[in-house]
Amino acid sequence: MKRRLPILIAATLLAALSGLAAIAAPTGATLGLAPARGFAPHQVVVKFAGQRAGRAVALPPGIGVAAAAAALRRDPRIAYAEPNYTATASLFVPDDTGTLPSASGGATTAPGLAGHWVTRQWNFLPYTVGTPGVPISPGGINAVGAWRNLIAEGRPGAKGVVIAILDTGIAYRSLSHRSGGRHRFSRSPDFSARQFVPGYNFVDRNRYPVDVNGHGTHVASTIAEETDNGIGLTGLAYKAKLMPVQVLNSQGRGQASTIAKGIRFAADHGAQVINMSFNFGCGKKVPVVGEALRAAAMRGVVLVASVGNLGSETCVSPPATEPGVIGVGGSTQGGCLGDYSLTGEGVDLVAPGGGTPTPGCPSILSAPIYQVTLIGRGSSNFGIPDDYVGTSMAAAHVSGVAAMVIASGVLGKVPPRSLDHRVAQRLKATARSLGLSQSEQGAGLIDAAKATATAPPTRPPES
């Protein structure tokens, strides 16, 4: 049956598309990606009734994507047919760098910062007095308290939990590029080889999901950058295992069918948490991604996604809006909502994304999220940039804390298929309100220490 499937698809395509010649795109019309948000040219994602999952199918020359999808949907044997939409990394990039060209994008080199993470990583600090020698930050999530909780339980840094990073890859290993020597990859100086489990590159279809963009490495660094090694900064779940799954290209863009494969791979290979710091366009239907997410959720995988950023998206969008996915908005150093963070149905929590607060916020604090990552696309130079702001960064915090909750044992014995639901409940029950509406903050700003504390959680009073 599996061998005949391509023949069935081809025959159905020919039948469904036979009447489209008259309305095919005129000569010279572009079928490529739209400037800001589009889909793969000459492809539709099709699922036949009874199939496990949809697949990307090439179209005959001269047939428009939208017309083909519409024609295929009229066939009763087809469950769905949609363009192979493109998702974009949810990194908010202001229209100015604020740095001189000689400053390498506002970066400093990674070595030489040992002991000074508290001066930069406001997002990990406690927000109330209680830890001697550690300053407080109104926008902090108290990672310090959570680290203490996990050490007491014998699971420091979420040891043993596997987190899949679906992104542009991670600078997780050194590697000479095998096709023409175009790139020489290097591992980030603040990762160790022991931190990684095998992943996959679904963009280039090989076993090397190595980052050349920097986005995926920054996200992974927030989640599990090495700690207490005298180099760079620190990560939340610093002893967790990272699974690099490359589904976005060097420009931070990826097709729905590719992303769906990445989700299934992560779930099939033991990921307990999947971080997705990207979004599709507002209102786009991505059923192939939805199916993959439901399959992962059935295994109890905790699914975390950014809600999207104003300017890149216009509404909270998939995968954050899919059932069972924790949608994460971005908060600032001053404990306000970031002016980039989209609001509406689908916002479950907020977490540090840095940047400028929304108008009316009582605090003007606006530091970015600092982590070690690549400096300059396609380079092998690492530093600590000062321009990473957005809900991508916020989602990474929730994924890291979710892993810490799993490792802490506070949930007791949980059936594997219920793990995602119980972790989400815990994160929401222990979040602190920023005094905003549910559409803006969901359940509130995550609190890593309370989420991993053995005492029964009590929701903080509304502020």
C-alpha positions as CSV (number, residue, x, y, z in Angstrom):
1,M,0.0,0.0,0.0
2,K,2.8,2.4,0.9
3,R,4.5,1.8,-2.5
4,R,1.3,2.7,-4.4
5,L,0.7,5.9,-2.5
6,P,2.8,8.2,-4.8
7,I,0.8,6.8,-7.8
8,L,-2.5,7.6,-6.0
9,I,-1.3,11.1,-5.2
10,A,-0.2,11.7,-8.8
11,A,-3.5,10.4,-10.3
12,T,-5.6,12.5,-7.9
13,L,-3.5,15.6,-8.6
14,L,-3.9,15.1,-12.3
15,A,-7.6,14.7,-12.0
16,A,-8.1,17.6,-9.6
17,L,-5.8,20.0,-11.4
18,S,-6.8,19.1,-15.0
19,G,-9.2,22.1,-15.2
20,L,-6.7,24.6,-13.9
21,A,-4.7,25.2,-17.0
22,A,-7.0,28.1,-18.0
23,I,-6.4,29.9,-14.7
24,A,-2.8,29.0,-14.2
25,A,-0.4,31.8,-13.3
26,P,0.5,33.9,-16.4
27,T,4.0,33.7,-17.9
28,G,6.4,35.6,-15.8
29,A,4.3,35.5,-12.6
30,T,6.2,34.7,-9.5
31,L,5.3,31.6,-7.4
32,G,8.1,32.1,-4.9
33,L,7.9,33.3,-1.3
34,A,6.1,36.5,-0.5
35,P,8.4,39.2,0.8
36,A,7.5,38.9,4.4
37,R,5.5,35.7,4.8
38,G,4.8,33.0,2.3
39,F,5.0,29.4,1.3
40,A,7.2,27.0,-0.6
41,P,6.8,27.5,-4.3
42,H,5.3,24.7,-6.5
43,Q,4.2,22.6,-3.4
44,V,1.1,21.8,-1.5
45,V,0.8,19.8,1.7
46,V,-1.8,17.0,1.0
47,K,-3.3,14.4,3.3
48,F,-5.6,11.6,2.0
49,A,-8.4,10.4,4.3
50,G,-7.1,7.6,6.5
51,Q,-3.4,8.6,6.2
52,R,-1.4,9.1,9.3
53,A,0.1,12.4,8.2
54,G,0.1,14.8,5.3
55,R,3.0,15.2,2.9
56,A,4.5,17.9,0.6
57,V,3.7,17.2,-3.0
58,A,5.3,19.0,-6.0
59,L,2.9,20.7,-8.5
60,P,3.0,20.5,-12.3
61,P,4.6,23.5,-14.0
62,G,2.3,26.5,-14.5
63,I,-0.2,25.6,-11.7
64,G,-0.6,28.1,-8.9
65,V,-0.3,27.0,-5.3
66,A,-3.5,28.6,-4.0
67,A,-5.6,27.3,-7.0
68,A,-4.1,23.8,-6.6
69,A,-4.9,23.7,-2.9
70,A,-8.5,24.9,-3.5
71,A,-9.0,22.3,-6.3
72,L,-7.6,19.4,-4.2
73,R,-9.9,20.3,-1.3
74,R,-12.9,19.6,-3.5
75,D,-11.9,16.0,-3.8
76,P,-13.8,14.0,-1.1
77,R,-10.8,11.6,-0.7
78,I,-8.6,14.4,0.5
79,A,-8.6,15.4,4.2
80,Y,-6.8,18.6,3.6
81,A,-4.7,20.5,1.1
82,E,-2.8,23.7,2.0
83,P,0.1,25.7,0.8
84,N,3.4,24.6,2.5
85,Y,3.4,27.7,4.7
86,T,6.6,29.2,6.0
87,A,7.3,30.0,9.7
88,T,9.7,32.6,10.8
89,A,11.8,32.7,14.0
90,S,10.1,34.9,16.6
91,L,13.0,37.3,17.2
92,F,12.1,40.9,17.5
93,V,14.7,43.0,15.7
94,P,14.3,46.8,16.0
95,D,14.9,49.0,13.0
96,D,18.3,50.2,14.4
97,T,21.2,48.4,16.0
98,G,22.3,51.1,18.4
99,T,25.9,50.1,17.9
100,L,28.9,51.2,15.7
101,P,30.0,48.8,12.9
102,S,33.3,48.3,14.8
103,A,31.4,47.0,17.8
104,S,30.4,43.7,16.1
105,G,26.7,44.2,16.6
106,G,27.1,45.4,20.2
107,A,28.7,42.1,21.3
108,T,31.4,41.3,23.8
109,T,33.5,38.2,23.7
110,A,32.4,35.3,25.8
111,P,35.6,34.7,27.8
112,G,36.4,36.9,30.8
113,L,32.9,37.3,32.3
114,A,33.1,34.6,35.0
115,G,31.2,35.6,38.1
116,H,29.4,38.5,36.5
117,W,26.3,36.8,35.1
118,V,24.2,38.6,37.8
119,T,25.1,42.0,36.1
120,R,23.6,40.9,32.8
121,Q,21.1,38.1,33.4
122,W,18.4,40.1,35.2
123,N,15.9,37.5,33.9
124,F,17.3,34.8,36.2
125,L,17.3,36.8,39.4
126,P,14.8,36.7,42.2
127,Y,12.2,39.5,42.3
128,T,12.1,39.7,46.1
129,V,14.8,39.8,48.7
130,G,15.7,36.3,50.0
131,T,19.0,35.2,48.5
132,P,22.1,36.7,50.2
133,G,24.6,38.2,47.8
134,V,22.2,38.0,44.8
135,P,20.5,41.3,43.6
136,I,16.8,41.4,42.8
137,S,15.1,42.2,39.5
138,P,11.5,43.2,39.1
139,G,11.4,41.1,35.9
140,G,13.3,38.1,37.2
141,I,11.9,34.5,37.4
142,N,14.1,33.4,40.4
143,A,16.1,30.7,38.7
144,V,18.4,30.9,41.7
145,G,15.7,29.5,44.0
146,A,14.9,26.8,41.4
147,W,18.6,25.8,41.2
148,R,18.6,25.4,44.9
149,N,15.4,23.3,44.9
150,L,16.8,20.9,42.3
151,I,20.2,20.5,44.0
152,A,18.3,19.6,47.2
153,E,16.4,16.9,45.2
154,G,19.6,15.5,43.7
155,R,18.7,16.6,40.2
156,P,20.8,19.7,39.7
157,G,20.1,21.7,36.5
158,A,17.2,19.4,35.4
159,K,19.7,16.5,35.0
160,G,18.5,13.8,32.7
161,V,15.6,15.7,31.0
162,V,15.8,15.9,27.2
163,I,14.7,19.1,25.5
164,A,14.4,19.4,21.7
165,I,15.2,22.8,20.2
166,L,13.3,23.1,16.9
167,D,15.1,26.1,15.3
168,T,18.0,27.1,13.1
169,G,20.1,24.5,14.7
170,I,22.6,24.8,17.5
171,A,26.4,25.5,17.5
172,Y,26.8,22.2,19.2
173,R,29.9,20.7,17.5
174,S,32.9,21.5,15.4
175,L,32.5,20.4,11.8
176,S,34.1,21.2,8.4
177,H,31.5,21.6,5.8
178,R,31.7,18.8,3.3
179,S,30.3,20.6,0.2
180,G,32.9,23.1,-1.1
181,G,34.2,24.1,2.3
182,R,31.8,27.1,2.5
183,H,31.6,27.0,6.3
184,R,33.6,25.7,9.2
185,F,31.4,25.1,12.2
186,S,32.6,25.5,15.8
187,R,30.9,24.6,19.0
188,S,29.9,27.5,21.3
189,P,32.5,27.9,24.0
190,D,29.8,27.6,26.7
191,F,28.5,24.2,25.6
192,S,30.1,20.9,26.2
193,A,29.8,17.9,23.9
194,R,28.2,15.9,26.7
195,Q,25.2,18.1,26.7
196,F,23.8,16.9,23.4
197,V,21.8,13.9,22.2
198,P,21.6,13.1,18.4
199,G,19.4,15.4,16.4
200,Y,18.7,16.0,12.7
201,N,18.8,18.7,10.1
202,F,15.5,18.6,8.2
203,V,16.5,21.6,6.1
204,D,19.5,20.0,4.5
205,R,18.4,16.5,5.3
206,N,21.6,15.4,7.1
207,R,22.7,14.5,10.6
208,Y,24.3,17.8,11.2
209,P,21.9,20.4,12.6
210,V,24.6,23.0,13.1
211,D,23.6,26.7,13.4
212,V,24.9,29.4,11.2
213,N,22.2,32.0,12.1
214,G,22.6,32.4,15.9
215,H,19.0,32.3,16.8
216,G,18.8,28.6,17.7
217,T,22.1,28.8,19.7
218,H,20.8,31.8,21.7
219,V,17.5,29.9,22.5
220,A,19.5,26.8,23.4
221,S,21.8,28.9,25.6
222,T,19.0,30.3,27.6
223,I,17.7,26.8,28.2
224,A,20.9,25.0,29.0
225,E,24.1,27.0,28.6
226,E,26.8,25.5,30.9
227,T,27.1,26.9,34.4
228,D,29.9,27.4,36.9
229,N,32.6,26.8,34.3
230,G,34.3,30.2,34.4
231,I,33.1,31.0,30.8
232,G,30.3,33.2,29.5
233,L,26.9,33.2,31.2
234,T,24.5,30.6,32.6
235,G,21.5,28.6,31.4
236,L,18.4,27.6,33.3
237,A,18.3,23.8,33.0
238,Y,22.1,23.6,32.8
239,K,22.4,19.8,33.1
240,A,19.6,18.9,30.8
241,K,20.3,17.2,27.5
242,L,19.7,19.2,24.3
243,M,18.4,17.7,21.1
244,P,19.2,20.0,18.1
245,V,16.5,19.7,15.4
246,Q,17.0,22.1,12.5
247,V,13.7,23.1,10.9
248,L,14.5,26.7,10.0
249,N,17.1,27.7,7.4
250,S,19.9,30.2,7.8
251,Q,17.4,33.1,7.3
252,G,15.3,31.7,10.2
253,R,12.5,30.4,8.0
254,G,11.0,27.0,7.6
255,Q,8.2,25.2,5.8
256,A,5.2,23.5,7.6
257,S,6.0,20.1,6.3
258,T,9.6,20.4,7.5
259,I,8.6,21.5,10.9
260,A,6.1,18.7,11.2
261,K,8.8,16.2,10.5
262,G,11.0,17.8,13.2
263,I,8.2,17.6,15.8
264,R,7.6,13.9,15.1
265,F,11.4,13.2,15.2
266,A,11.8,14.9,18.6
267,A,8.8,13.0,20.0
268,D,9.9,9.7,18.5
269,H,13.5,10.1,19.9
270,G,12.7,10.8,23.5
271,A,12.3,14.5,23.9
272,Q,10.3,15.4,27.0
273,V,10.1,19.1,26.1
274,I,9.9,20.7,22.6
275,N,10.8,24.4,22.2
276,M,9.4,26.2,19.1
277,S,10.5,29.8,18.9
278,F,8.9,30.6,15.6
279,N,5.4,31.4,14.2
280,F,3.4,31.1,11.0
281,G,1.4,34.0,9.6
282,C,-1.8,35.2,11.2
283,G,-4.7,32.9,10.4
284,K,-2.6,30.5,8.3
285,K,-3.8,26.9,8.4
286,V,-1.1,24.4,9.1
287,P,-2.9,21.1,9.7
288,V,0.3,19.0,9.1
289,V,1.9,20.8,12.0
290,G,-1.2,20.4,14.1
291,E,-1.3,16.7,13.6
292,A,2.4,16.3,14.6
293,L,1.8,18.4,17.7
294,R,-1.2,16.2,18.7
295,A,0.9,13.1,18.2
296,A,3.6,14.5,20.4
297,A,1.0,15.6,23.1
298,M,-0.4,12.0,23.1
299,R,3.0,11.0,24.4
300,G,3.0,13.6,27.1
301,V,5.6,15.8,25.4
302,V,5.6,19.4,26.8
303,L,5.1,21.7,23.9
304,V,6.2,25.3,24.2
305,A,5.9,28.1,21.5
306,S,6.3,31.8,21.2
307,V,3.1,33.8,20.6
308,G,4.8,36.0,18.0
309,N,6.0,39.6,17.8
310,L,4.3,42.7,16.6
311,G,5.8,43.7,13.3
312,S,6.6,40.1,12.3
313,E,3.1,38.8,13.0
314,T,-0.3,40.5,13.4
315,C,-2.0,38.1,15.8
316,V,-1.1,35.2,18.1
317,S,-0.5,32.4,15.6
318,P,0.5,28.8,15.2
319,P,2.1,26.8,16.7
320,A,1.2,28.7,19.9
321,T,-2.5,28.6,19.2
322,E,-2.6,24.8,18.7
323,P,-4.3,22.8,21.4
324,G,-2.0,21.6,24.1
325,V,0.8,24.1,23.2
326,I,1.9,26.5,25.9
327,G,1.8,29.9,24.2
328,V,4.4,32.4,25.7
329,G,4.5,36.2,25.5
330,G,7.4,38.4,26.4
331,S,8.0,40.4,29.5
332,T,10.6,43.1,30.3
333,Q,13.3,43.8,32.9
334,G,10.9,46.0,34.7
335,G,8.2,43.3,35.0
336,C,6.0,44.8,32.2
337,L,4.7,43.4,28.9
338,G,7.1,43.9,26.0
339,D,5.8,46.3,23.4
340,Y,6.4,43.6,20.8
341,S,4.5,40.9,22.5
342,L,1.2,40.0,20.8
343,T,-1.9,39.6,22.9
344,G,-5.1,37.6,22.6
345,E,-6.4,34.1,22.8
346,G,-3.5,31.7,22.9
347,V,-1.3,33.5,25.5
348,D,-0.9,31.1,28.4
349,L,2.1,32.6,30.2
350,V,4.7,35.3,29.9
351,A,8.4,35.0,30.4
352,P,11.4,37.3,30.0
353,G,11.9,38.5,26.4
354,G,13.5,41.8,27.3
355,G,13.2,45.0,25.3
356,T,11.0,48.1,25.5
357,P,7.9,47.9,27.7
358,T,4.4,48.8,26.5
359,P,3.3,52.4,27.0
360,G,2.1,53.1,30.5
361,C,4.5,50.7,32.2
362,P,5.8,52.2,35.4
363,S,9.4,50.9,34.6
364,I,11.6,52.0,31.8
365,L,14.1,49.1,32.3
366,S,14.6,47.6,28.8
367,A,17.7,45.3,28.8
368,P,17.8,42.5,26.3
369,I,18.3,38.8,26.9
370,Y,22.0,38.1,27.1
371,Q,23.4,34.7,26.2
372,V,26.4,33.4,24.3
373,T,25.7,32.9,20.6
374,L,27.2,33.4,17.1
375,I,28.2,36.9,16.1
376,G,27.4,37.4,12.4
377,R,25.5,35.0,10.3
378,G,27.7,32.3,8.8
379,S,30.6,33.0,11.1
380,S,32.3,30.9,13.8
381,N,32.8,33.8,16.2
382,F,30.9,33.8,19.5
383,G,30.0,36.6,21.8
384,I,27.2,38.1,23.9
385,P,25.0,40.3,21.7
386,D,22.8,43.0,23.1
387,D,20.0,42.9,20.4
388,Y,18.2,39.6,21.2
389,V,14.7,40.6,22.2
390,G,11.3,38.9,21.6
391,T,9.0,36.1,22.4
392,S,11.5,33.6,21.0
393,M,13.6,34.3,24.1
394,A,10.5,34.1,26.3
395,A,9.5,30.7,25.1
396,A,13.0,29.4,25.9
397,H,12.6,30.4,29.5
398,V,9.4,28.4,29.8
399,S,11.0,25.3,28.2
400,G,13.9,25.5,30.6
401,V,11.6,25.8,33.6
402,A,9.3,23.1,32.3
403,A,12.4,20.8,32.3
404,M,13.2,21.9,35.8
405,V,9.6,21.0,37.0
406,I,9.9,17.5,35.4
407,A,13.3,17.0,37.2
408,S,12.2,18.3,40.5
409,G,9.7,15.5,41.2
410,V,7.1,18.0,42.6
411,L,4.5,16.4,40.4
412,G,4.8,13.0,42.0
413,K,4.0,10.0,39.9
414,V,2.4,11.2,36.7
415,P,1.3,8.9,33.8
416,P,3.6,9.6,30.9
417,R,0.7,10.7,28.7
418,S,-0.4,13.3,31.2
419,L,3.0,14.9,31.8
420,D,2.4,17.8,29.4
421,H,-0.9,18.7,31.0
422,R,0.4,18.5,34.6
423,V,3.5,20.6,33.8
424,A,1.4,23.3,32.2
425,Q,-0.9,23.3,35.2
426,R,2.1,23.7,37.5
427,L,3.6,26.6,35.6
428,K,0.3,28.4,35.5
429,A,-0.6,27.8,39.2
430,T,2.8,29.2,40.3
431,A,3.0,32.2,38.0
432,R,2.8,35.7,39.4
433,S,0.4,38.3,38.0
434,L,1.8,41.4,36.4
435,G,-1.6,43.1,36.9
436,L,-2.5,42.6,33.3
437,S,-5.5,41.0,31.5
438,Q,-5.5,37.3,30.7
439,S,-5.2,38.2,27.0
440,E,-1.9,40.0,27.7
441,Q,-0.2,37.8,30.3
442,G,-2.2,34.5,30.4
443,A,-1.7,33.1,33.9
444,G,1.2,35.5,34.5
445,L,5.0,35.6,34.6
446,I,6.6,32.2,35.4
447,D,8.3,31.7,38.7
448,A,11.0,29.0,38.5
449,A,11.5,28.7,42.3
450,K,7.8,28.3,43.1
451,A,7.2,25.9,40.2
452,T,10.0,23.6,41.6
453,A,9.3,24.0,45.3
454,T,8.1,20.9,47.2
455,A,5.6,22.9,49.2
456,P,2.1,23.1,47.7
457,P,1.9,26.1,45.3
458,T,-0.1,29.1,46.3
459,R,-1.0,31.7,43.7
460,P,0.5,35.1,44.5
461,P,-2.0,37.9,45.2
462,E,-3.0,40.1,42.3
463,S,-0.8,43.2,42.1
